[in-house]
Amino acid sequence: MHGSAWLFAKKPVTQPLQSENQVQKTMWDTRYSVYVTPIQDVEITLHARRGGIVFFWIILALVALAVASSMFFQAG
């Protein structure tokens, strides 16, 4: 697996293929790749987390608040 945290790339990590492997992706991982070379049938399940979208809306609200407050203080 290979991840990238915004500006700094993470080193690739290799782990043996087992009956159940788990890969952790944090909200700071902007790009993430997992390569699997199986010798039998494989089922891949992705679990979506809502933490990333909540973080996006918080940042968007803070930017809107900053723009509104700068417009308020410029007018006065």
C-alpha positions in Angstrom: 0.0 0.0 0.0 1.2 3.5 -0.7 -0.2 6.7 0.8 0.4 10.4 0.4 -0.3 13.0 3.1 -0.8 16.3 1.3 2.8 17.3 0.5 4.8 14.5 2.0 4.7 11.0 0.5 4.6 8.0 2.9 6.9 5.1 2.3 5.2 2.0 0.7 4.3 -0.7 3.1 4.1 -4.4 2.2 2.2 -6.9 4.2 1.4 -10.5 3.6 -2.0 -11.4 2.1 -4.1 -13.1 4.7 -7.7 -14.2 5.0 -8.5 -10.7 6.3 -6.2 -7.6 5.8 -7.1 -4.1 7.0 -5.6 -0.9 5.8 -6.0 2.3 7.8 -6.5 5.6 5.9 -6.6 8.8 7.9 -8.2 12.1 6.8 -4.7 13.5 6.1 -4.1 10.9 3.4 -5.1 12.7 0.2 -4.1 9.8 -2.2 -4.0 6.2 -1.3 -3.3 3.1 -3.4 -3.5 -0.6 -2.5 -2.2 -3.2 -4.8 -3.2 -6.8 -4.3 -1.6 -9.8 -6.1 -3.8 -12.8 -5.0 -3.5 -16.4 -6.0 -7.2 -17.0 -5.3 -10.5 -15.1 -5.4 -10.4 -11.9 -3.4 -13.2 -9.7 -2.1 -12.4 -6.0 -1.4 -14.7 -4.0 0.9 -14.4 -0.2 1.3 -15.9 1.5 4.3 -16.6 5.2 3.8 -16.1 7.6 6.7 -18.0 10.8 7.1 -15.1 12.5 9.0 -13.6 14.0 5.8 -16.9 15.7 4.8 -17.4 17.1 8.3 -13.9 18.6 8.2 -14.6 20.1 4.7 -17.8 21.8 6.0 -16.0 23.2 9.1 -13.2 24.7 6.9 -15.8 26.1 4.5 -17.7 27.7 7.4 -14.5 29.2 8.8 -13.6 30.7 5.4 -17.1 32.2 5.0 -16.9 33.7 8.5 -13.5 35.2 7.8 -14.7 36.7 4.5 -17.9 38.1 6.2 -15.9 39.6 9.1 -13.3 41.2 6.8 -16.1 42.8 4.7 -17.8 44.0 7.9 -14.6 45.7 9.3 -13.8 47.2 5.9 -17.2 48.9 5.7 -16.9 50.4 9.2 
